[in-house]
Amino acid sequence: MTDKLPSPPTAAPAADTSKYTAPEASAAASASAAPASSQASDRATSFQSVEGGKEQRSGSVLLVEAYALVWFFLLAWVALLWARQRKLDARIEGLEAAIDRAVAKRAKG
C-alpha cells in the first residue's frame, strides 16, 4: 500500500498588466492610493490612517491595565486556595484528634 502525498499548491498566475495603457494604469494606481475620506467599503478592506483624530486610550496604559487585571485574578485565586487549605488543615487536625481520642478510649476499655 502506498500513501500518496498531496501535490504542492501551484502559484497563482501573476496579474496581466500589459492590457493597461499608461492612463489606465495611473488611474488604477491612484484608485488604490485613495485619501482617508474614501468610501466605507474601501476602508473595510485596507488600513487607512485617520488624520486629526485623538487617541482614545494609550497602548501602554492598556498593557499595564491588562497585567494588573491578570495579577489581581492570580492573587485572588491564590488567596482562595490558601483559605481552602486552612479549612482543610483544620478539618484534618480535628479528624486526627478524634482518632487519637478513639484509640485512647479503646486502650482504656
RANORPE-V579088 format. One line per field, one symbol per residue. ss: DSSP state (~ for helix, > for strand, _ for the rest). psi: psi as a letter, one per 40 degrees, with the letter a starting at -180 (. if undefined). burial: # if it has 16 or more other C-alpha atoms within 10 Angstrom, else .. Layout:
ss=???
psi=???
burial=???
//
This chain:
ss=_____________________~~~~~~~~~~~_______~~~~~~_____________~~~~~~~~~~~~~~~~~~~~~~~~~~~~~~~~~~~~~~~~~~~~~~~~~~_
psi=hhhhiiiiiiiiiihheeehidddddddddddfiiefaidddddeihhihheihhdiidddddddddddddddddddddddddddddddddddddddddddddddddd.
burial=.............................................................................................................
//
